[in-house]
């Protein structure tokens, strides 16, 4: 049986162990408020299923609000949803 290892580059720190600054009492709290995998915007198919299938169907647009994802709107198709996801955050 092979030894388990974390996927990704060897020089990338693991997100499994939160980095806590001893000088900042709120650093552990701030670490937990980061979105999963640092994805602030995402899209999901309205009727479920895989995201890459049926690119003509509408999508739900979700944005991270420092606690959970919240629905911010809809997109008519996959291309529009991907363009919204890749926009720069202000």
Secondary structure, 3 states (H helix, E strand, C coil): CCCCCCCCCCCCCCCCCCCCCCCCCCHHHHHHCCCHHHCCEEEEECCCCCCCCCCCCCEEEEEECCCCEEEEEEECCHHHHHHHHCCCCC
